[in-house]
């Protein structure tokens, strides 16, 4: 995942390196939680290797 920060809104964005999934969250912990949920549901083999 490549997190980026939007200084104007204070929101963080992230995207999956394996597909076109994209997310916007208000904090880094929320961003990581959403990404992990995405990996478990869409890329389970990747999730198990981490």
PDB file as gemmi writes it, atoms N, CA and C in Angstrom:
CRYST1    1.000    1.000    1.000  90.00  90.00  90.00 P 1                      
ATOM      1  N   UNK A   1       0.858  -1.173   0.000  1.00  0.00           N  
ATOM      2  CA  UNK A   1       0.000   0.000   0.000  1.00  0.00           C  
ATOM      3  C   UNK A   1       0.895   1.224   0.000  1.00  0.00           C  
ATOM      4  N   UNK A   2       0.452   2.231  -0.726  1.00  0.00           N  
ATOM      5  CA  UNK A   2       1.170   3.495  -0.783  1.00  0.00           C  
ATOM      6  C   UNK A   2       0.300   4.578  -0.153  1.00  0.00           C  
ATOM      7  N   UNK A   3       0.481   4.860   1.143  1.00  0.00           N  
ATOM      8  CA  UNK A   3      -0.337   5.911   1.744  1.00  0.00           C  
ATOM      9  C   UNK A   3       0.142   7.291   1.319  1.00  0.00           C  
ATOM     10  N   UNK A   4      -0.786   8.196   1.114  1.00  0.00           N  
ATOM     11  CA  UNK A   4      -0.459   9.582   0.819  1.00  0.00           C  
ATOM     12  C   UNK A   4      -1.328  10.469   1.697  1.00  0.00           C  
ATOM     13  N   UNK A   5      -0.860  11.667   1.939  1.00  0.00           N  
ATOM     14  CA  UNK A   5      -1.577  12.579   2.817  1.00  0.00           C  
ATOM     15  C   UNK A   5      -2.036  13.802   2.048  1.00  0.00           C  
ATOM     16  N   UNK A   6      -3.265  14.233   2.315  1.00  0.00           N  
ATOM     17  CA  UNK A   6      -3.800  15.451   1.731  1.00  0.00           C  
ATOM     18  C   UNK A   6      -3.766  16.511   2.828  1.00  0.00           C  
ATOM     19  N   UNK A   7      -2.834  17.427   2.760  1.00  0.00           N  
ATOM     20  CA  UNK A   7      -2.637  18.407   3.817  1.00  0.00           C  
ATOM     21  C   UNK A   7      -3.832  19.335   3.988  1.00  0.00           C  
ATOM     22  N   UNK A   8      -4.603  19.540   2.952  1.00  0.00           N  
ATOM     23  CA  UNK A   8      -5.740  20.453   3.040  1.00  0.00           C  
ATOM     24  C   UNK A   8      -6.852  19.855   3.897  1.00  0.00           C  
ATOM     25  N   UNK A   9      -7.249  18.632   3.617  1.00  0.00           N  
ATOM     26  CA  UNK A   9      -8.336  17.981   4.342  1.00  0.00           C  
ATOM     27  C   UNK A   9      -7.852  17.232   5.576  1.00  0.00           C  
ATOM     28  N   UNK A  10      -6.590  16.907   5.636  1.00  0.00           N  
ATOM     29  CA  UNK A  10      -6.076  16.065   6.696  1.00  0.00           C  
ATOM     30  C   UNK A  10      -6.447  14.615   6.506  1.00  0.00           C  
ATOM     31  N   UNK A  11      -6.910  14.254   5.314  1.00  0.00           N  
ATOM     32  CA  UNK A  11      -7.288  12.876   5.025  1.00  0.00           C  
ATOM     33  C   UNK A  11      -6.129  12.138   4.378  1.00  0.00           C  
ATOM     34  N   UNK A  12      -6.128  10.827   4.594  1.00  0.00           N  
ATOM     35  CA  UNK A  12      -5.118   9.960   4.018  1.00  0.00           C  
ATOM     36  C   UNK A  12      -5.750   9.091   2.947  1.00  0.00           C  
ATOM     37  N   UNK A  13      -5.008   8.839   1.908  1.00  0.00           N  
ATOM     38  CA  UNK A  13      -5.477   7.948   0.849  1.00  0.00           C  
ATOM     39  C   UNK A  13      -4.498   6.796   0.711  1.00  0.00           C  
ATOM     40  N   UNK A  14      -4.999   5.685   0.241  1.00  0.00           N  
ATOM     41  CA  UNK A  14      -4.151   4.521   0.007  1.00  0.00           C  
ATOM     42  C   UNK A  14      -4.679   3.742  -1.174  1.00  0.00           C  
ATOM     43  N   UNK A  15      -3.801   2.967  -1.771  1.00  0.00           N  
ATOM     44  CA  UNK A  15      -4.204   2.142  -2.901  1.00  0.00           C  
ATOM     45  C   UNK A  15      -3.485   0.813  -2.832  1.00  0.00           C  
ATOM     46  N   UNK A  16      -4.104  -0.186  -3.391  1.00  0.00           N  
ATOM     47  CA  UNK A  16      -3.544  -1.528  -3.427  1.00  0.00           C  
ATOM     48  C   UNK A  16      -2.582  -1.635  -4.609  1.00  0.00           C  
ATOM     49  N   UNK A  17      -1.452  -2.284  -4.359  1.00  0.00           N  
ATOM     50  CA  UNK A  17      -0.465  -2.481  -5.418  1.00  0.00           C  
ATOM     51  C   UNK A  17      -0.830  -3.652  -6.330  1.00  0.00           C  
ATOM     52  N   UNK A  18      -1.859  -4.428  -5.955  1.00  0.00           N  
ATOM     53  CA  UNK A  18      -2.236  -5.614  -6.699  1.00  0.00           C  
ATOM     54  C   UNK A  18      -3.467  -5.427  -7.571  1.00  0.00           C  
ATOM     55  N   UNK A  19      -4.277  -4.393  -7.294  1.00  0.00           N  
ATOM     56  CA  UNK A  19      -5.501  -4.156  -8.055  1.00  0.00           C  
ATOM     57  C   UNK A  19      -5.827  -2.658  -8.024  1.00  0.00           C  
ATOM     58  N   UNK A  20      -7.008  -2.282  -8.459  1.00  0.00           N  
ATOM     59  CA  UNK A  20      -7.355  -0.859  -8.540  1.00  0.00           C  
ATOM     60  C   UNK A  20      -8.088  -0.340  -7.303  1.00  0.00           C  
ATOM     61  N   UNK A  21      -8.030  -1.050  -6.169  1.00  0.00           N  
ATOM     62  CA  UNK A  21      -8.664  -0.639  -4.921  1.00  0.00           C  
ATOM     63  C   UNK A  21      -8.040   0.659  -4.422  1.00  0.00           C  
ATOM     64  N   UNK A  22      -8.896   1.558  -3.935  1.00  0.00           N  
ATOM     65  CA  UNK A  22      -8.473   2.874  -3.456  1.00  0.00           C  
ATOM     66  C   UNK A  22      -9.330   3.233  -2.250  1.00  0.00           C  
ATOM     67  N   UNK A  23      -8.744   3.875  -1.248  1.00  0.00           N  
ATOM     68  CA  UNK A  23      -9.481   4.206  -0.034  1.00  0.00           C  
ATOM     69  C   UNK A  23      -9.066   5.588   0.479  1.00  0.00           C  
ATOM     70  N   UNK A  24     -10.006   6.264   1.146  1.00  0.00           N  
ATOM     71  CA  UNK A  24      -9.742   7.540   1.814  1.00  0.00           C  
ATOM     72  C   UNK A  24     -10.191   7.382   3.261  1.00  0.00           C  
ATOM     73  N   UNK A  25      -9.326   7.700   4.204  1.00  0.00           N  
ATOM     74  CA  UNK A  25      -9.648   7.598   5.627  1.00  0.00           C  
ATOM     75  C   UNK A  25      -9.114   8.823   6.371  1.00  0.00           C  
ATOM     76  N   UNK A  26      -9.626   9.040   7.562  1.00  0.00           N  
ATOM     77  CA  UNK A  26      -9.268  10.211   8.358  1.00  0.00           C  
ATOM     78  C   UNK A  26      -8.034  10.045   9.218  1.00  0.00           C  
ATOM     79  N   UNK A  27      -7.577   8.806   9.422  1.00  0.00           N  
ATOM     80  CA  UNK A  27      -6.378   8.591  10.237  1.00  0.00           C  
ATOM     81  C   UNK A  27      -5.597   7.402   9.693  1.00  0.00           C  
ATOM     82  N   UNK A  28      -4.330   7.337  10.064  1.00  0.00           N  
ATOM     83  CA  UNK A  28      -3.483   6.243   9.593  1.00  0.00           C  
ATOM     84  C   UNK A  28      -3.966   4.882  10.104  1.00  0.00           C  
ATOM     85  N   UNK A  29      -4.332   4.753  11.391  1.00  0.00           N  
ATOM     86  CA  UNK A  29      -4.856   3.454  11.841  1.00  0.00           C  
ATOM     87  C   UNK A  29      -6.094   3.001  11.068  1.00  0.00           C  
ATOM     88  N   UNK A  30      -6.990   3.922  10.727  1.00  0.00           N  
ATOM     89  CA  UNK A  30      -8.171   3.571   9.928  1.00  0.00           C  
ATOM     90  C   UNK A  30      -7.759   3.107   8.533  1.00  0.00           C  
ATOM     91  N   UNK A  31      -6.766   3.767   7.969  1.00  0.00           N  
ATOM     92  CA  UNK A  31      -6.266   3.415   6.640  1.00  0.00           C  
ATOM     93  C   UNK A  31      -5.679   2.007   6.638  1.00  0.00           C  
ATOM     94  N   UNK A  32      -4.856   1.701   7.617  1.00  0.00           N  
ATOM     95  CA  UNK A  32      -4.234   0.380   7.706  1.00  0.00           C  
ATOM     96  C   UNK A  32      -5.297  -0.692   7.925  1.00  0.00           C  
ATOM     97  N   UNK A  33      -6.269  -0.426   8.795  1.00  0.00           N  
ATOM     98  CA  UNK A  33      -7.337  -1.381   9.050  1.00  0.00           C  
ATOM     99  C   UNK A  33      -8.123  -1.689   7.770  1.00  0.00           C  
ATOM    100  N   UNK A  34      -8.439  -0.657   7.001  1.00  0.00           N  
ATOM    101  CA  UNK A  34      -9.170  -0.850   5.743  1.00  0.00           C  
ATOM    102  C   UNK A  34      -8.340  -1.654   4.749  1.00  0.00           C  
ATOM    103  N   UNK A  35      -7.046  -1.379   4.690  1.00  0.00           N  
ATOM    104  CA  UNK A  35      -6.167  -2.096   3.762  1.00  0.00           C  
ATOM    105  C   UNK A  35      -6.060  -3.571   4.155  1.00  0.00           C  
ATOM    106  N   UNK A  36      -5.901  -3.841   5.433  1.00  0.00           N  
ATOM    107  CA  UNK A  36      -5.817  -5.225   5.885  1.00  0.00           C  
ATOM    108  C   UNK A  36      -7.116  -5.974   5.611  1.00  0.00           C  
ATOM    109  N   UNK A  37      -8.232  -5.314   5.818  1.00  0.00           N  
ATOM    110  CA  UNK A  37      -9.517  -5.929   5.503  1.00  0.00           C  
ATOM    111  C   UNK A  37      -9.594  -6.259   4.003  1.00  0.00           C  
ATOM    112  N   UNK A  38      -9.148  -5.332   3.177  1.00  0.00           N  
ATOM    113  CA  UNK A  38      -9.132  -5.550   1.724  1.00  0.00           C  
ATOM    114  C   UNK A  38      -8.245  -6.750   1.373  1.00  0.00           C  
ATOM    115  N   UNK A  39      -7.048  -6.810   1.955  1.00  0.00           N  
ATOM    116  CA  UNK A  39      -6.160  -7.935   1.655  1.00  0.00           C  
ATOM    117  C   UNK A  39      -6.778  -9.267   2.045  1.00  0.00           C  
ATOM    118  N   UNK A  40      -7.370  -9.330   3.239  1.00  0.00           N  
ATOM    119  CA  UNK A  40      -7.979 -10.586   3.693  1.00  0.00           C  
ATOM    120  C   UNK A  40      -9.098 -11.039   2.768  1.00  0.00           C  
ATOM    121  N   UNK A  41      -9.909 -10.096   2.299  1.00  0.00           N  
ATOM    122  CA  UNK A  41     -11.055 -10.484   1.482  1.00  0.00           C  
ATOM    123  C   UNK A  41     -10.724 -10.667   0.001  1.00  0.00           C  
ATOM    124  N   UNK A  42      -9.823  -9.871  -0.544  1.00  0.00           N  
ATOM    125  CA  UNK A  42      -9.550  -9.906  -1.985  1.00  0.00           C  
ATOM    126  C   UNK A  42      -8.244 -10.612  -2.367  1.00  0.00           C  
ATOM    127  N   UNK A  43      -7.283 -10.648  -1.471  1.00  0.00           N  
ATOM    128  CA  UNK A  43      -5.968 -11.248  -1.765  1.00  0.00           C  
ATOM    129  C   UNK A  43      -5.531 -12.116  -0.580  1.00  0.00           C  
ATOM    130  N   UNK A  44      -6.278 -13.172  -0.258  1.00  0.00           N  
ATOM    131  CA  UNK A  44      -5.991 -13.954   0.950  1.00  0.00           C  
ATOM    132  C   UNK A  44      -4.605 -14.599   0.974  1.00  0.00           C  
ATOM    133  N   UNK A  45      -4.095 -14.982  -0.169  1.00  0.00           N  
ATOM    134  CA  UNK A  45      -2.743 -15.583  -0.174  1.00  0.00           C  
ATOM    135  C   UNK A  45      -1.694 -14.539   0.202  1.00  0.00           C  
ATOM    136  N   UNK A  46      -1.872 -13.332  -0.226  1.00  0.00           N  
ATOM    137  CA  UNK A  46      -0.959 -12.253   0.141  1.00  0.00           C  
ATOM    138  C   UNK A  46      -1.068 -11.974   1.632  1.00  0.00           C  
ATOM    139  N   UNK A  47      -2.299 -11.949   2.133  1.00  0.00           N  
ATOM    140  CA  UNK A  47      -2.519 -11.686   3.563  1.00  0.00           C  
ATOM    141  C   UNK A  47      -1.800 -12.743   4.414  1.00  0.00           C  
ATOM    142  N   UNK A  48      -1.843 -14.000   4.018  1.00  0.00           N  
ATOM    143  CA  UNK A  48      -1.226 -15.063   4.797  1.00  0.00           C  
ATOM    144  C   UNK A  48       0.300 -14.996   4.790  1.00  0.00           C  
ATOM    145  N   UNK A  49       0.872 -14.438   3.747  1.00  0.00           N  
ATOM    146  CA  UNK A  49       2.340 -14.345   3.651  1.00  0.00           C  
ATOM    147  C   UNK A  49       2.892 -13.207   4.466  1.00  0.00           C  
ATOM    148  N   UNK A  50       2.089 -12.233   4.871  1.00  0.00           N  
ATOM    149  CA  UNK A  50       2.633 -11.067   5.581  1.00  0.00           C  
ATOM    150  C   UNK A  50       2.780 -11.315   7.031  1.00  0.00           C  
TER     151      UNK A  50                                                      
END                                                                             
